[in-house]
Amino acid sequence: MDLLIGVDVGGTTIAAGAVTATGEVVLEQRVPTRDRGPGRAVETIGALIDAIRGEAAHLGHALAAIGVGVPGPVDCLAGRIGEQVPHVPELAGRPLAAELAAKLALPVFVDNDVNALALGEWTFGAGRGARSLVVLAAGTGFGAGIVLDGRLVRGVAGFGGELGHTPVKFDGPPCWCGGRGCLAVYASGRGIAEAARARVAGHPGAPLLAAAGGDPLAITAPLVFRAAREGEPVASSVVDEACRALGAMLGTIVNGLNPEVVVITGGVAESLQPLETRIVKAAGEYAFRRALALTRVAIVPGDKRTSMRGAAALAGYETRQAARKGKP
Ligand SMILES: [Zn+2]
């Protein structure tokens, strides 16, 4: 059986997995991104793929293609990673797919990690069988990916689907992307932690600060969600805003794209799961009632395995696209 390899490139860890046609990760390896020292992530990715290929061969499996998800926009038309890859800066501007394909003598496809995740949910996960879906990935940052009528939406330069950096409040606070009022400011792990820290700054007696041992920097998104469940007022207000922001984005997606499925995933998704009813209710303030009613919303916690599976789905998707284009 030919396997697909999915590689997830993160700022701290690079994970590679061999994935079956049904989305099962049968082999996997992880190494620190800085394993070979700073600036050498490309060598690390190549070596990791080689190691998985060796393991697969040992078990009698051949490899069909490789997909790589990277944490930043990718200009797939030009075959280059964009200039904004703050977590792995040495990848900026690199023709990574061509470089790896030359080294490994296999088809290699590279895209933004959340585009890969969207293809993974569409091919193997909560959006399987749908014609259109939107994946929102709330992690430290906030990514998203869009599949419409059976095609991944990349846009003209690879920025398609960057819904985490579209405003849910047009005069909201500045975002680290240079915009303001972005969804990421309200609903990413970083945004939630920063909002809570800013609010306790004026309230030295806030129970949330005590829960963090008196150190504002020890306030994390999971701590904020936990404190909110216990009724802590600062945490509750931050979580309330996160739900409203996600509701507004859901309304935008439902009215703007009318997809069959919206999947909310990423590291923050587990904390959002018990809040699903609140988020969908908030969306009801903005969305057309019938469009929202027809949208299936699934909150699915994500991990490295779902990211690897997504990158493998990218390889499968691109292989199918290429075969289609090759037909007379
Ligand atoms: Zn932003």
py3Dmol code that shows the C-alpha trace and the ligand (Angstrom):
import py3Dmol

protein = """\
ATOM      1  CA  MET A   1       0.000   0.000   0.000  1.00  0.00           C
ATOM      2  CA  ASP A   2       1.409   3.405  -0.949  1.00  0.00           C
ATOM      3  CA  LEU A   3       1.491   5.887   1.886  1.00  0.00           C
ATOM      4  CA  LEU A   4       1.410   9.668   1.923  1.00  0.00           C
ATOM      5  CA  ILE A   5       3.810  11.575   4.161  1.00  0.00           C
ATOM      6  CA  GLY A   6       2.511  14.560   6.065  1.00  0.00           C
ATOM      7  CA  VAL A   7       4.961  16.989   7.662  1.00  0.00           C
ATOM      8  CA  ASP A   8       3.906  19.659  10.135  1.00  0.00           C
ATOM      9  CA  VAL A   9       6.515  22.384  10.595  1.00  0.00           C
ATOM     10  CA  GLY A  10       6.103  24.284  13.845  1.00  0.00           C
ATOM     11  CA  GLY A  11       8.251  26.829  15.644  1.00  0.00           C
ATOM     12  CA  THR A  12       9.339  24.283  18.267  1.00  0.00           C
ATOM     13  CA  THR A  13       8.652  20.852  16.726  1.00  0.00           C
ATOM     14  CA  ILE A  14       8.665  19.323  13.263  1.00  0.00           C
ATOM     15  CA  ALA A  15       6.478  16.218  13.034  1.00  0.00           C
ATOM     16  CA  ALA A  16       6.315  13.801  10.103  1.00  0.00           C
ATOM     17  CA  GLY A  17       3.896  10.937   9.707  1.00  0.00           C
ATOM     18  CA  ALA A  18       3.163   8.229   7.158  1.00  0.00           C
ATOM     19  CA  VAL A  19      -0.574   8.294   6.506  1.00  0.00           C
ATOM     20  CA  THR A  20      -2.834   5.725   4.836  1.00  0.00           C
ATOM     21  CA  ALA A  21      -5.494   6.470   2.229  1.00  0.00           C
ATOM     22  CA  THR A  22      -8.077   6.489   5.029  1.00  0.00           C
ATOM     23  CA  GLY A  23      -6.193   9.043   7.136  1.00  0.00           C
ATOM     24  CA  GLU A  24      -4.597   6.751   9.669  1.00  0.00           C
ATOM     25  CA  VAL A  25      -1.158   7.873  10.874  1.00  0.00           C
ATOM     26  CA  VAL A  26       0.787   4.578  10.896  1.00  0.00           C
ATOM     27  CA  LEU A  27       4.317   5.881  11.478  1.00  0.00           C
ATOM     28  CA  GLU A  28       5.464   9.113  13.014  1.00  0.00           C
ATOM     29  CA  GLN A  29       8.551  10.911  14.199  1.00  0.00           C
ATOM     30  CA  ARG A  30       9.060  14.295  15.821  1.00  0.00           C
ATOM     31  CA  VAL A  31      12.188  16.377  16.285  1.00  0.00           C
ATOM     32  CA  PRO A  32      12.847  19.860  17.679  1.00  0.00           C
ATOM     33  CA  THR A  33      12.825  22.445  14.863  1.00  0.00           C
ATOM     34  CA  ARG A  34      16.251  23.648  16.061  1.00  0.00           C
ATOM     35  CA  ASP A  35      17.641  20.078  16.206  1.00  0.00           C
ATOM     36  CA  ARG A  36      20.531  20.997  13.897  1.00  0.00           C
ATOM     37  CA  GLY A  37      20.891  24.518  15.230  1.00  0.00           C
ATOM     38  CA  PRO A  38      19.174  27.748  14.180  1.00  0.00           C
ATOM     39  CA  GLY A  39      18.533  28.371  10.491  1.00  0.00           C
ATOM     40  CA  ARG A  40      18.689  24.685   9.489  1.00  0.00           C
ATOM     41  CA  ALA A  41      15.021  23.650   9.497  1.00  0.00           C
ATOM     42  CA  VAL A  42      15.109  22.615   5.816  1.00  0.00           C
ATOM     43  CA  GLU A  43      17.856  20.031   6.483  1.00  0.00           C
ATOM     44  CA  THR A  44      15.902  18.808   9.517  1.00  0.00           C
ATOM     45  CA  ILE A  45      12.717  18.392   7.428  1.00  0.00           C
ATOM     46  CA  GLY A  46      14.629  16.440   4.750  1.00  0.00           C
ATOM     47  CA  ALA A  47      16.284  14.160   7.303  1.00  0.00           C
ATOM     48  CA  LEU A  48      12.983  13.499   9.063  1.00  0.00           C
ATOM     49  CA  ILE A  49      11.273  12.539   5.798  1.00  0.00           C
ATOM     50  CA  ASP A  50      14.230  10.260   4.956  1.00  0.00           C
ATOM     51  CA  ALA A  51      13.877   8.552   8.333  1.00  0.00           C
ATOM     52  CA  ILE A  52      10.134   7.937   7.849  1.00  0.00           C
ATOM     53  CA  ARG A  53      10.774   6.707   4.308  1.00  0.00           C
ATOM     54  CA  GLY A  54      13.306   4.204   5.677  1.00  0.00           C
ATOM     55  CA  GLU A  55      10.830   2.957   8.291  1.00  0.00           C
ATOM     56  CA  ALA A  56       8.056   2.637   5.685  1.00  0.00           C
ATOM     57  CA  ALA A  57      10.342   0.731   3.290  1.00  0.00           C
ATOM     58  CA  HIS A  58      11.290  -1.617   6.113  1.00  0.00           C
ATOM     59  CA  LEU A  59       7.589  -2.424   6.523  1.00  0.00           C
ATOM     60  CA  GLY A  60       7.191  -2.906   2.770  1.00  0.00           C
ATOM     61  CA  HIS A  61       5.375   0.367   2.023  1.00  0.00           C
ATOM     62  CA  ALA A  62       6.217   2.728  -0.842  1.00  0.00           C
ATOM     63  CA  LEU A  63       5.534   6.467  -0.648  1.00  0.00           C
ATOM     64  CA  ALA A  64       3.276   8.226  -3.129  1.00  0.00           C
ATOM     65  CA  ALA A  65       3.832  11.911  -2.294  1.00  0.00           C
ATOM     66  CA  ILE A  66       4.771  14.321   0.491  1.00  0.00           C
ATOM     67  CA  GLY A  67       2.789  17.231   1.892  1.00  0.00           C
ATOM     68  CA  VAL A  68       4.323  19.893   4.121  1.00  0.00           C
ATOM     69  CA  GLY A  69       2.380  22.419   6.214  1.00  0.00           C
ATOM     70  CA  VAL A  70       4.302  25.550   7.226  1.00  0.00           C
ATOM     71  CA  PRO A  71       3.264  28.294   9.684  1.00  0.00           C
ATOM     72  CA  GLY A  72       2.787  31.178   7.245  1.00  0.00           C
ATOM     73  CA  PRO A  73       1.308  32.087   3.860  1.00  0.00           C
ATOM     74  CA  VAL A  74       2.635  30.168   0.849  1.00  0.00           C
ATOM     75  CA  ASP A  75       2.463  31.392  -2.730  1.00  0.00           C
ATOM     76  CA  CYS A  76       1.736  28.035  -4.354  1.00  0.00           C
ATOM     77  CA  LEU A  77       1.565  29.546  -7.840  1.00  0.00           C
ATOM     78  CA  ALA A  78       5.100  30.892  -7.537  1.00  0.00           C
ATOM     79  CA  GLY A  79       6.135  27.783  -5.570  1.00  0.00           C
ATOM     80  CA  ARG A  80       7.572  29.851  -2.727  1.00  0.00           C
ATOM     81  CA  ILE A  81       6.938  30.342   0.945  1.00  0.00           C
ATOM     82  CA  GLY A  82       5.944  33.928   1.719  1.00  0.00           C
ATOM     83  CA  GLU A  83       8.060  36.447   3.607  1.00  0.00           C
ATOM     84  CA  GLN A  84       6.103  36.192   6.881  1.00  0.00           C
ATOM     85  CA  VAL A  85       7.229  33.048   8.721  1.00  0.00           C
ATOM     86  CA  PRO A  86       8.174  34.465  12.143  1.00  0.00           C
ATOM     87  CA  HIS A  87       8.334  31.044  13.854  1.00  0.00           C
ATOM     88  CA  VAL A  88      10.713  29.505  11.306  1.00  0.00           C
ATOM     89  CA  PRO A  89      12.314  32.566   9.629  1.00  0.00           C
ATOM     90  CA  GLU A  90      14.766  30.569   7.502  1.00  0.00           C
ATOM     91  CA  LEU A  91      11.816  29.301   5.422  1.00  0.00           C
ATOM     92  CA  ALA A  92      10.869  32.816   4.209  1.00  0.00           C
ATOM     93  CA  GLY A  93      10.983  33.062   0.427  1.00  0.00           C
ATOM     94  CA  ARG A  94      12.302  29.502  -0.026  1.00  0.00           C
ATOM     95  CA  PRO A  95      11.097  27.292  -2.916  1.00  0.00           C
ATOM     96  CA  LEU A  96      10.747  24.481  -0.361  1.00  0.00           C
ATOM     97  CA  ALA A  97       8.657  22.093  -2.495  1.00  0.00           C
ATOM     98  CA  ALA A  98      11.199  22.175  -5.355  1.00  0.00           C
ATOM     99  CA  GLU A  99      14.153  21.866  -2.960  1.00  0.00           C
ATOM    100  CA  LEU A 100      12.713  18.827  -1.195  1.00  0.00           C
ATOM    101  CA  ALA A 101      11.487  17.202  -4.419  1.00  0.00           C
ATOM    102  CA  ALA A 102      14.999  17.435  -5.880  1.00  0.00           C
ATOM    103  CA  LYS A 103      16.498  15.901  -2.753  1.00  0.00           C
ATOM    104  CA  LEU A 104      13.912  13.167  -2.227  1.00  0.00           C
ATOM    105  CA  ALA A 105      12.904  12.327  -5.826  1.00  0.00           C
ATOM    106  CA  LEU A 106       9.220  12.326  -4.862  1.00  0.00           C
ATOM    107  CA  PRO A 107       6.383  14.804  -5.531  1.00  0.00           C
ATOM    108  CA  VAL A 108       6.362  17.394  -2.717  1.00  0.00           C
ATOM    109  CA  PHE A 109       3.599  19.925  -2.019  1.00  0.00           C
ATOM    110  CA  VAL A 110       3.906  22.802   0.441  1.00  0.00           C
ATOM    111  CA  ASP A 111       1.151  25.010   1.791  1.00  0.00           C
ATOM    112  CA  ASN A 112       0.114  26.990   4.837  1.00  0.00           C
ATOM    113  CA  ASP A 113      -0.427  24.642   7.798  1.00  0.00           C
ATOM    114  CA  VAL A 114      -4.079  25.601   8.299  1.00  0.00           C
ATOM    115  CA  ASN A 115      -4.864  25.139   4.601  1.00  0.00           C
ATOM    116  CA  ALA A 116      -3.446  21.645   5.087  1.00  0.00           C
ATOM    117  CA  LEU A 117      -5.553  21.229   8.219  1.00  0.00           C
ATOM    118  CA  ALA A 118      -8.661  22.271   6.260  1.00  0.00           C
ATOM    119  CA  LEU A 119      -7.888  19.650   3.606  1.00  0.00           C
ATOM    120  CA  GLY A 120      -7.379  17.115   6.416  1.00  0.00           C
ATOM    121  CA  GLU A 121     -10.788  17.824   7.978  1.00  0.00           C
ATOM    122  CA  TRP A 122     -12.362  17.754   4.530  1.00  0.00           C
ATOM    123  CA  THR A 123     -10.696  14.489   3.436  1.00  0.00           C
ATOM    124  CA  PHE A 124     -10.602  12.525   6.673  1.00  0.00           C
ATOM    125  CA  GLY A 125     -12.299  14.436   9.478  1.00  0.00           C
ATOM    126  CA  ALA A 126     -15.408  16.351  10.522  1.00  0.00           C
ATOM    127  CA  GLY A 127     -16.011  17.741   7.011  1.00  0.00           C
ATOM    128  CA  ARG A 128     -15.682  14.492   5.107  1.00  0.00           C
ATOM    129  CA  GLY A 129     -18.033  14.327   2.149  1.00  0.00           C
ATOM    130  CA  ALA A 130     -18.927  18.039   2.244  1.00  0.00           C
ATOM    131  CA  ARG A 131     -18.613  20.178  -0.891  1.00  0.00           C
ATOM    132  CA  SER A 132     -17.570  23.206   1.125  1.00  0.00           C
ATOM    133  CA  LEU A 133     -16.165  23.812   4.567  1.00  0.00           C
ATOM    134  CA  VAL A 134     -14.330  26.407   6.593  1.00  0.00           C
ATOM    135  CA  VAL A 135     -11.822  25.441   9.250  1.00  0.00           C
ATOM    136  CA  LEU A 136     -10.983  27.893  12.017  1.00  0.00           C
ATOM    137  CA  ALA A 137      -7.843  26.950  13.933  1.00  0.00           C
ATOM    138  CA  ALA A 138      -7.516  28.693  17.281  1.00  0.00           C
ATOM    139  CA  GLY A 139      -4.049  28.045  18.674  1.00  0.00           C
ATOM    140  CA  THR A 140      -1.398  30.464  19.909  1.00  0.00           C
ATOM    141  CA  GLY A 141      -2.308  32.432  16.786  1.00  0.00           C
ATOM    142  CA  PHE A 142      -5.430  32.108  14.678  1.00  0.00           C
ATOM    143  CA  GLY A 143      -5.443  30.459  11.257  1.00  0.00           C
ATOM    144  CA  ALA A 144      -8.196  29.380   8.920  1.00  0.00           C
ATOM    145  CA  GLY A 145      -8.705  27.509   5.674  1.00  0.00           C
ATOM    146  CA  ILE A 146     -11.536  27.484   3.141  1.00  0.00           C
ATOM    147  CA  VAL A 147     -12.673  24.725   0.793  1.00  0.00           C
ATOM    148  CA  LEU A 148     -15.409  25.908  -1.595  1.00  0.00           C
ATOM    149  CA  ASP A 149     -17.113  23.664  -4.139  1.00  0.00           C
ATOM    150  CA  GLY A 150     -14.371  21.074  -3.821  1.00  0.00           C
ATOM    151  CA  ARG A 151     -11.400  23.433  -4.127  1.00  0.00           C
ATOM    152  CA  LEU A 152      -9.048  24.946  -1.600  1.00  0.00           C
ATOM    153  CA  VAL A 153      -9.266  28.752  -1.713  1.00  0.00           C
ATOM    154  CA  ARG A 154      -5.701  30.119  -1.836  1.00  0.00           C
ATOM    155  CA  GLY A 155      -6.269  33.548  -3.314  1.00  0.00           C
ATOM    156  CA  VAL A 156      -3.910  35.323  -5.641  1.00  0.00           C
ATOM    157  CA  ALA A 157      -0.797  35.161  -3.416  1.00  0.00           C
ATOM    158  CA  GLY A 158      -1.584  32.548  -0.779  1.00  0.00           C
ATOM    159  CA  PHE A 159      -3.413  34.764   1.727  1.00  0.00           C
ATOM    160  CA  GLY A 160      -6.827  33.216   0.999  1.00  0.00           C
ATOM    161  CA  GLY A 161      -8.495  31.971   4.184  1.00  0.00           C
ATOM    162  CA  GLU A 162      -6.633  34.261   6.622  1.00  0.00           C
ATOM    163  CA  LEU A 163      -9.873  34.802   8.541  1.00  0.00           C
ATOM    164  CA  GLY A 164      -8.044  35.053  11.865  1.00  0.00           C
ATOM    165  CA  HIS A 165      -6.786  38.410  10.671  1.00  0.00           C
ATOM    166  CA  THR A 166     -10.010  39.911   9.481  1.00  0.00           C
ATOM    167  CA  PRO A 167     -11.758  42.360  11.834  1.00  0.00           C
ATOM    168  CA  VAL A 168     -14.655  41.403  14.051  1.00  0.00           C
ATOM    169  CA  LYS A 169     -14.525  44.939  15.495  1.00  0.00           C
ATOM    170  CA  PHE A 170     -13.497  47.622  13.030  1.00  0.00           C
ATOM    171  CA  ASP A 171     -12.158  50.031  15.662  1.00  0.00           C
ATOM    172  CA  GLY A 172     -10.823  47.327  17.961  1.00  0.00           C
ATOM    173  CA  PRO A 173      -7.327  47.175  19.486  1.00  0.00           C
ATOM    174  CA  PRO A 174      -4.202  46.778  17.321  1.00  0.00           C
ATOM    175  CA  CYS A 175      -3.287  43.232  16.317  1.00  0.00           C
ATOM    176  CA  TRP A 176       0.248  41.872  15.955  1.00  0.00           C
ATOM    177  CA  CYS A 177      -0.413  41.455  12.207  1.00  0.00           C
ATOM    178  CA  GLY A 178      -0.578  45.234  11.801  1.00  0.00           C
ATOM    179  CA  GLY A 179      -4.373  45.365  11.521  1.00  0.00           C
ATOM    180  CA  ARG A 180      -6.884  46.061  14.270  1.00  0.00           C
ATOM    181  CA  GLY A 181      -9.855  44.346  15.850  1.00  0.00           C
ATOM    182  CA  CYS A 182      -8.885  40.997  14.277  1.00  0.00           C
ATOM    183  CA  LEU A 183     -10.552  37.777  15.398  1.00  0.00           C
ATOM    184  CA  ALA A 184      -7.082  36.654  16.603  1.00  0.00           C
ATOM    185  CA  VAL A 185      -7.000  39.495  19.167  1.00  0.00           C
ATOM    186  CA  TYR A 186     -10.111  38.070  20.848  1.00  0.00           C
ATOM    187  CA  ALA A 187     -10.079  34.329  20.255  1.00  0.00           C
ATOM    188  CA  SER A 188      -6.491  33.056  19.891  1.00  0.00           C
ATOM    189  CA  GLY A 189      -4.553  31.686  22.848  1.00  0.00           C
ATOM    190  CA  ARG A 190      -2.210  34.658  22.710  1.00  0.00           C
ATOM    191  CA  GLY A 191      -5.045  37.174  22.376  1.00  0.00           C
ATOM    192  CA  ILE A 192      -7.008  35.669  25.275  1.00  0.00           C
ATOM    193  CA  ALA A 193      -3.973  35.612  27.580  1.00  0.00           C
ATOM    194  CA  GLU A 194      -2.973  39.178  26.641  1.00  0.00           C
ATOM    195  CA  ALA A 195      -6.508  40.530  27.127  1.00  0.00           C
ATOM    196  CA  ALA A 196      -6.708  38.933  30.571  1.00  0.00           C
ATOM    197  CA  ARG A 197      -3.287  40.310  31.575  1.00  0.00           C
ATOM    198  CA  ALA A 198      -4.279  43.809  30.477  1.00  0.00           C
ATOM    199  CA  ARG A 199      -7.485  43.641  32.523  1.00  0.00           C
ATOM    200  CA  VAL A 200      -5.921  42.390  35.764  1.00  0.00           C
ATOM    201  CA  ALA A 201      -3.315  45.189  35.502  1.00  0.00           C
ATOM    202  CA  GLY A 202      -5.906  47.586  36.948  1.00  0.00           C
ATOM    203  CA  HIS A 203      -7.192  45.055  39.513  1.00  0.00           C
ATOM    204  CA  PRO A 204      -4.385  43.803  41.765  1.00  0.00           C
ATOM    205  CA  GLY A 205      -6.962  41.924  43.853  1.00  0.00           C
ATOM    206  CA  ALA A 206      -8.411  40.004  40.904  1.00  0.00           C
ATOM    207  CA  PRO A 207      -8.816  36.311  41.756  1.00  0.00           C
ATOM    208  CA  LEU A 208      -7.466  35.481  38.262  1.00  0.00           C
ATOM    209  CA  LEU A 209      -4.151  37.097  39.208  1.00  0.00           C
ATOM    210  CA  ALA A 210      -4.079  35.121  42.457  1.00  0.00           C
ATOM    211  CA  ALA A 211      -4.788  31.938  40.470  1.00  0.00           C
ATOM    212  CA  ALA A 212      -1.671  32.742  38.420  1.00  0.00           C
ATOM    213  CA  GLY A 213       0.418  33.040  41.582  1.00  0.00           C
ATOM    214  CA  GLY A 214       0.420  36.851  41.345  1.00  0.00           C
ATOM    215  CA  ASP A 215       2.415  36.798  38.091  1.00  0.00           C
ATOM    216  CA  PRO A 216       0.505  38.277  35.115  1.00  0.00           C
ATOM    217  CA  LEU A 217       2.810  36.422  32.707  1.00  0.00           C
ATOM    218  CA  ALA A 218       1.608  33.127  34.224  1.00  0.00           C
ATOM    219  CA  ILE A 219      -1.920  33.893  32.949  1.00  0.00           C
ATOM    220  CA  THR A 220      -2.482  31.536  30.008  1.00  0.00           C
ATOM    221  CA  ALA A 221      -5.552  30.870  27.868  1.00  0.00           C
ATOM    222  CA  PRO A 222      -6.318  27.511  29.580  1.00  0.00           C
ATOM    223  CA  LEU A 223      -6.128  29.253  32.972  1.00  0.00           C
ATOM    224  CA  VAL A 224      -8.525  31.964  31.762  1.00  0.00           C
ATOM    225  CA  PHE A 225     -11.041  29.350  30.551  1.00  0.00           C
ATOM    226  CA  ARG A 226     -10.753  27.412  33.806  1.00  0.00           C
ATOM    227  CA  ALA A 227     -11.247  30.545  35.925  1.00  0.00           C
ATOM    228  CA  ALA A 228     -14.223  31.583  33.768  1.00  0.00           C
ATOM    229  CA  ARG A 229     -15.898  28.229  34.419  1.00  0.00           C
ATOM    230  CA  GLU A 230     -15.561  28.986  38.122  1.00  0.00           C
ATOM    231  CA  GLY A 231     -17.187  32.394  37.624  1.00  0.00           C
ATOM    232  CA  GLU A 232     -14.099  34.611  38.015  1.00  0.00           C
ATOM    233  CA  PRO A 233     -15.253  37.991  36.646  1.00  0.00           C
ATOM    234  CA  VAL A 234     -12.195  39.110  34.620  1.00  0.00           C
ATOM    235  CA  ALA A 235     -11.796  35.665  33.029  1.00  0.00           C
ATOM    236  CA  SER A 236     -15.549  35.498  32.371  1.00  0.00           C
ATOM    237  CA  SER A 237     -15.506  38.819  30.530  1.00  0.00           C
ATOM    238  CA  VAL A 238     -12.551  37.718  28.351  1.00  0.00           C
ATOM    239  CA  VAL A 239     -14.195  34.371  27.526  1.00  0.00           C
ATOM    240  CA  ASP A 240     -17.500  36.121  26.808  1.00  0.00           C
ATOM    241  CA  GLU A 241     -15.713  38.351  24.289  1.00  0.00           C
ATOM    242  CA  ALA A 242     -14.015  35.322  22.705  1.00  0.00           C
ATOM    243  CA  CYS A 243     -17.424  33.670  22.211  1.00  0.00           C
ATOM    244  CA  ARG A 244     -18.934  36.838  20.752  1.00  0.00           C
ATOM    245  CA  ALA A 245     -15.953  37.321  18.404  1.00  0.00           C
ATOM    246  CA  LEU A 246     -16.197  33.707  17.222  1.00  0.00           C
ATOM    247  CA  GLY A 247     -19.945  34.201  16.803  1.00  0.00           C
ATOM    248  CA  ALA A 248     -19.366  37.305  14.670  1.00  0.00           C
ATOM    249  CA  MET A 249     -16.850  35.402  12.505  1.00  0.00           C
ATOM    250  CA  LEU A 250     -19.241  32.490  12.210  1.00  0.00           C
ATOM    251  CA  GLY A 251     -21.905  34.947  11.059  1.00  0.00           C
ATOM    252  CA  THR A 252     -19.501  36.398   8.474  1.00  0.00           C
ATOM    253  CA  ILE A 253     -18.633  32.927   7.199  1.00  0.00           C
ATOM    254  CA  VAL A 254     -22.238  31.725   7.085  1.00  0.00           C
ATOM    255  CA  ASN A 255     -23.520  34.844   5.298  1.00  0.00           C
ATOM    256  CA  GLY A 256     -20.443  35.301   3.104  1.00  0.00           C
ATOM    257  CA  LEU A 257     -19.720  31.749   1.982  1.00  0.00           C
ATOM    258  CA  ASN A 258     -22.664  29.600   3.119  1.00  0.00           C
ATOM    259  CA  PRO A 259     -20.525  26.463   3.660  1.00  0.00           C
ATOM    260  CA  GLU A 260     -21.940  23.098   4.684  1.00  0.00           C
ATOM    261  CA  VAL A 261     -19.562  22.687   7.603  1.00  0.00           C
ATOM    262  CA  VAL A 262     -17.535  24.939   9.887  1.00  0.00           C
ATOM    263  CA  VAL A 263     -14.902  23.150  11.964  1.00  0.00           C
ATOM    264  CA  ILE A 264     -13.327  24.936  14.906  1.00  0.00           C
ATOM    265  CA  THR A 265     -10.083  23.228  15.869  1.00  0.00           C
ATOM    266  CA  GLY A 266      -6.576  23.964  17.197  1.00  0.00           C
ATOM    267  CA  GLY A 267      -5.089  23.987  20.664  1.00  0.00           C
ATOM    268  CA  VAL A 268      -7.836  26.233  22.106  1.00  0.00           C
ATOM    269  CA  ALA A 269     -10.681  24.092  20.715  1.00  0.00           C
ATOM    270  CA  GLU A 270     -10.836  21.822  23.747  1.00  0.00           C
ATOM    271  CA  SER A 271     -11.586  24.848  25.948  1.00  0.00           C
ATOM    272  CA  LEU A 272     -14.189  26.050  23.430  1.00  0.00           C
ATOM    273  CA  GLN A 273     -16.064  22.740  23.222  1.00  0.00           C
ATOM    274  CA  PRO A 274     -18.298  23.358  26.279  1.00  0.00           C
ATOM    275  CA  LEU A 275     -19.056  26.851  24.876  1.00  0.00           C
ATOM    276  CA  GLU A 276     -20.400  25.689  21.507  1.00  0.00           C
ATOM    277  CA  THR A 277     -24.012  26.622  22.250  1.00  0.00           C
ATOM    278  CA  ARG A 278     -22.957  30.132  23.323  1.00  0.00           C
ATOM    279  CA  ILE A 279     -20.838  30.627  20.189  1.00  0.00           C
ATOM    280  CA  VAL A 280     -23.616  29.484  17.843  1.00  0.00           C
ATOM    281  CA  LYS A 281     -26.142  31.645  19.737  1.00  0.00           C
ATOM    282  CA  ALA A 282     -23.823  34.649  19.288  1.00  0.00           C
ATOM    283  CA  ALA A 283     -23.600  33.842  15.561  1.00  0.00           C
ATOM    284  CA  GLY A 284     -27.397  34.051  15.478  1.00  0.00           C
ATOM    285  CA  GLU A 285     -27.123  37.801  16.159  1.00  0.00           C
ATOM    286  CA  TYR A 286     -25.347  38.247  12.811  1.00  0.00           C
ATOM    287  CA  ALA A 287     -26.155  35.362  10.482  1.00  0.00           C
ATOM    288  CA  PHE A 288     -29.145  34.747   8.244  1.00  0.00           C
ATOM    289  CA  ARG A 289     -31.257  32.362  10.284  1.00  0.00           C
ATOM    290  CA  ARG A 290     -31.742  29.745   7.575  1.00  0.00           C
ATOM    291  CA  ALA A 291     -28.105  29.852   6.446  1.00  0.00           C
ATOM    292  CA  LEU A 292     -26.934  29.291  10.019  1.00  0.00           C
ATOM    293  CA  ALA A 293     -29.485  26.539  10.603  1.00  0.00           C
ATOM    294  CA  LEU A 294     -28.161  24.660   7.573  1.00  0.00           C
ATOM    295  CA  THR A 295     -24.510  24.962   8.683  1.00  0.00           C
ATOM    296  CA  ARG A 296     -23.054  22.086  10.667  1.00  0.00           C
ATOM    297  CA  VAL A 297     -20.668  23.443  13.309  1.00  0.00           C
ATOM    298  CA  ALA A 298     -18.168  21.034  14.849  1.00  0.00           C
ATOM    299  CA  ILE A 299     -15.625  21.888  17.525  1.00  0.00           C
ATOM    300  CA  VAL A 300     -12.828  19.339  17.254  1.00  0.00           C
ATOM    301  CA  PRO A 301      -9.683  19.523  19.399  1.00  0.00           C
ATOM    302  CA  GLY A 302      -6.556  19.282  17.230  1.00  0.00           C
ATOM    303  CA  ASP A 303      -3.080  17.918  17.862  1.00  0.00           C
ATOM    304  CA  LYS A 304       0.110  17.084  15.963  1.00  0.00           C
ATOM    305  CA  ARG A 305      -1.489  13.967  14.479  1.00  0.00           C
ATOM    306  CA  THR A 306      -4.345  15.940  12.915  1.00  0.00           C
ATOM    307  CA  SER A 307      -1.734  18.365  11.527  1.00  0.00           C
ATOM    308  CA  MET A 308       0.297  15.503   9.986  1.00  0.00           C
ATOM    309  CA  ARG A 309      -2.914  14.006   8.598  1.00  0.00           C
ATOM    310  CA  GLY A 310      -3.726  17.438   7.111  1.00  0.00           C
ATOM    311  CA  ALA A 311      -0.342  17.725   5.389  1.00  0.00           C
ATOM    312  CA  ALA A 312      -0.848  14.224   3.970  1.00  0.00           C
ATOM    313  CA  ALA A 313      -4.312  15.297   2.755  1.00  0.00           C
ATOM    314  CA  LEU A 314      -2.591  18.209   0.964  1.00  0.00           C
ATOM    315  CA  ALA A 315      -0.357  15.717  -0.870  1.00  0.00           C
ATOM    316  CA  GLY A 316      -3.404  13.632  -1.837  1.00  0.00           C
ATOM    317  CA  TYR A 317      -5.392  16.704  -2.937  1.00  0.00           C
ATOM    318  CA  GLU A 318      -2.565  18.067  -5.111  1.00  0.00           C
ATOM    319  CA  THR A 319      -1.917  14.654  -6.652  1.00  0.00           C
ATOM    320  CA  ARG A 320      -5.605  14.433  -7.631  1.00  0.00           C
ATOM    321  CA  GLN A 321      -5.575  18.014  -8.976  1.00  0.00           C
ATOM    322  CA  ALA A 322      -2.471  17.287 -11.064  1.00  0.00           C
ATOM    323  CA  ALA A 323      -4.035  14.094 -12.459  1.00  0.00           C
ATOM    324  CA  ARG A 324      -7.178  16.053 -13.371  1.00  0.00           C
ATOM    325  CA  LYS A 325      -5.162  18.778 -15.126  1.00  0.00           C
ATOM    326  CA  GLY A 326      -3.168  16.109 -16.981  1.00  0.00           C
ATOM    327  CA  LYS A 327      -6.343  14.728 -18.558  1.00  0.00           C
ATOM    328  CA  PRO A 328      -7.035  15.873 -22.127  1.00  0.00           C
TER     329      PRO A 328
END
"""
ligand_1 = """\
1
ZN
Zn -4.478 40.511 12.939
"""
view = py3Dmol.view(width=600, height=400)
view.addModel(protein, "pdb")
view.setStyle({"model": 0}, {"cartoon": {"style": "trace"}})
view.addModel(ligand_1, "xyz")
view.setStyle({"model": 1}, {"stick": {}})
view.zoomTo()
view.show()
